[in-house]
Each structure stands twice: as structure tokens, then as C-alpha cells.
Amino acid sequence: MPIFVTRSSMPDIEDYIKEIQPIFESRILTNMGPVYKKFQGMLMDYLNVPELSLFVNGHMALEMAIQALGLKQRGEEAGGGEVITTPYTFVSTTHAISRNNLKPVFCDIRMSDYCMDPDRIEELITDKTVAIVPVHVYGNICDVNRIENIARKHGLKVIYDGAHAFGETYHGIGVGNFGDATMFSFHATKVFHSIEGGAVAFHDKRYGVPLHELKNFGIHGAEEVSAIGGNAKLDEFRAAMGICNLKRIDEYIRSRKQVHDRYFERLSGVDGLILCPEQKDVIHNYAYFPIYFDREKFGKSRDDVFAALREKDIYSRKYFYPAVNDMECYRDAAGKATPVAHDVSMNILTVPMYEGLAMEDVDRICDIILS
Ligand SMILES: *Cc1c(COP(=O)(O)O)cnc(C)c1O
């Protein structure tokens, strides 16, 4: 049996049937129905956030959060707004900025957590900058305090891409409470999923109506359309899947921690391998297990290890490679070089990590890497 980098968690089918039974009776399949509302309430409790709007996926959640915060308009007023973001992410982050007619300005990352380097942000701020969009990469929490100070000093909004950080806390505070808004993704491949799905967490109640309207064609009332919205509603069946998975999330994360701990035990201290240490004061979700290969010290490159695993039917991923500013569609907008992000993208591998991955398989993966 091949081993893939991830495997979707599946709740009990009986539980799913129980959750969708009322949908068959009510015939309310979508448009923010009762299952959506139940899911929303459960998530607000779990994430410990005051406001939450659910979306059909994380990408649309981020795209519409950027719009709901008025950044598109602010950008137009500035004659082309700029958003400081990281090139070390899934390309969705950057697309969400660009598709709002805003220009991504790439800030380099730091080696310690692969998140945006706060020392590099201020030099990128111009009179066109309207926001900062950092990413909690691999579930590593960004330096939220320094980012907030910089944003406050320069009057910028902060929207976090929290696609990797579901359920995490920093100093006991749910990660969705930082910045002006945080996007979560509930895609099938993530720690927590609703097949497809996503959310925006926020605390300023004023964003609630625009977020709600943007995902529903800009419809304000039966006879009024207030904005040029799209369609990004989460339907009742996906919400039901989310409910079922949310009931088991703690169990999923416990299982991931066992995998994480075993990888750590086997691979830490090996010359030329850099692992992500657990951050202080953070409750982690163990979303990914990235390994940085220092070719010189380890003797083999990331690509060598990728190929050796693949030969044994084990599919790791070069996540994130290439860095976004090395991609065809962003090369012209790349701006200043980001040497750390480029280097990390060339040398990092995420190895299989999912709930239920057998310890024998983790050992086999470690054996191949070490040999
Ligand atoms: C998965 C992911 C997204 C997009 O989320 P979808 O729910 O797949 O649309 C955005 N950013 C990052 C960092 C992601 O990992």
C-alpha cells in the first residue's frame, strides 16, 4: 500500500448519517441553514473566537476577508494598494491578494519557524501599503505581537492565513483572535476538515454583514443588493461532515502527536537535518512534519530523499516548492529577493503525517531517510 503525505480523517459513517438525517427531512440543503448554524456555534466554542463566518473553502474566505475589511477600496484610493505577505506559502494566499487588485509585496521568512520575519517588514512599507497578510506556516504561530505593533504604528490591517493553525492557542488564546481577521481552511487534506470548507474569525462585529453578503451575491435583503458579491456559501452536508469531525478532533490531534513524537525521537540530533521545534507557549495541532536537509552536512539533498522514499511507494511533498515569488505568474511582481524563503523551498520536505499513520510506517520512513 502506498503511503501518501496525508490522508483525510473519516468520522463514523453512522454519525454522519445521523447528522444529515434532518437535512433529508427539512430539504434545506444550503444558504446558511440549521446545520451551518450548529457547526458555526460548535466551531466558535472550539476555536474560542467571538465571531466566525463560514465559507465554501479557505481560499474564498481569505479573498472575501480582504474585501470585507475594505482593503480593495483602500488600495484603489492609494492608486494601487500593496499588501506585505510571505512568499513561503501555498499560492492561495497570494492569489487572494492579487485577485483583489492588490499587489503582493514579498517579505522574507526566518529560519526558526519559516514564518514572516518581523525584522524585514518595516523596510517594505510604503504609502501604498494597506495590510500585512502573514501565514502561520506548518502551524507555527507568527510573531503576532511584533506584527501587531508594526501594523498599529503604520495603520495597517492584519489578516492571518491560519490554514495550518486550526485549533491552536498561543498563551492560551485561540489563534483566531490575533490580527483583524484569521482565515481557516477545512479542506480534506487539513488537520480538521469539512470535505471543502473554510472560515474567517474576527472580533470587530462590523465585518459580519459584509462577509455574509459577499459570500451570497451581495444580497442584503429580499429586494436589495448592496455589494458585488460572489457565491461562497458552505452547504449543509459539508457542515454536517465538519460537525462529525469536530467531535473527534482531539483524538485526531493526539494521534498526530504520537507520529510527531516518533519522528522527532528518530530524527532529531542527526547531522544535517533541521526539524521544527515545538514553539513555547503554543498548543500545537501537528499539521505537518517538515524536515530541512542541509545537503553538505547530511550528504544527500532533499530531492535525493524525496526520490528514495518514492522508490518505496512513500510520497512525501516538497511543500512549499517553488516559493511563490519564483512562480511563473508572480515572477514579474517578485520585487526584492527573499533568500531565506528561496533556500528553504529548495531544501525542505514534508513527510507523511496524518491521524492513524502506523508507527511501523513512521519507522520505515525514518529508516529510509537515515540510510
Ligand atoms: C489549504 C491552504 C489554503 C487554501 O485553503 P482551501 O480551503 O483549500 O481553499 C490557503 N493557504 C494555505 C497556507 C493553505 O495550506
The ligand as an SDF file (V2000), in Angstrom:
LIG
                    3D

 15 15  0  0  0  0  0  0  0  0999 V2000
   -5.0290   24.9260    2.1620 C   0  0  0  0  0  0  0  0  0  0  0  0
   -4.4860   26.2830    2.2040 C   0  0  0  0  0  0  0  0  0  0  0  0
   -5.1890   27.3800    1.6800 C   0  0  0  0  0  0  0  0  0  0  0  0
   -6.4610   27.2490    0.8910 C   0  0  0  0  0  0  0  0  0  0  0  0
   -7.4800   26.6560    1.5760 O   0  0  0  0  0  0  0  0  0  0  0  0
   -8.6460   25.8730    0.7560 P   0  0  0  0  0  0  0  0  0  0  0  0
   -9.6150   25.5110    1.8230 O   0  0  0  0  0  0  0  0  0  0  0  0
   -8.0200   24.6900    0.1100 O   0  0  0  0  0  0  0  0  0  0  0  0
   -9.2070   26.8280   -0.2320 O   0  0  0  0  0  0  0  0  0  0  0  0
   -4.6290   28.6370    1.8340 C   0  0  0  0  0  0  0  0  0  0  0  0
   -3.4570   28.8280    2.4530 N   0  0  0  0  0  0  0  0  0  0  0  0
   -2.7440   27.8050    2.9460 C   0  0  0  0  0  0  0  0  0  0  0  0
   -1.4590   28.0890    3.6510 C   0  0  0  0  0  0  0  0  0  0  0  0
   -3.2210   26.5010    2.8350 C   0  0  0  0  0  0  0  0  0  0  0  0
   -2.4910   25.4770    3.2930 O   0  0  0  0  0  0  0  0  0  0  0  0
  1  2  1  0
  2  3  1  0
  2 14  2  0
  3  4  1  0
  3 10  2  0
  4  5  1  0
  5  6  1  0
  6  7  2  0
  6  8  1  0
  6  9  1  0
 10 11  1  0
 11 12  2  0
 12 13  1  0
 12 14  1  0
 14 15  1  0
M  END
$$$$
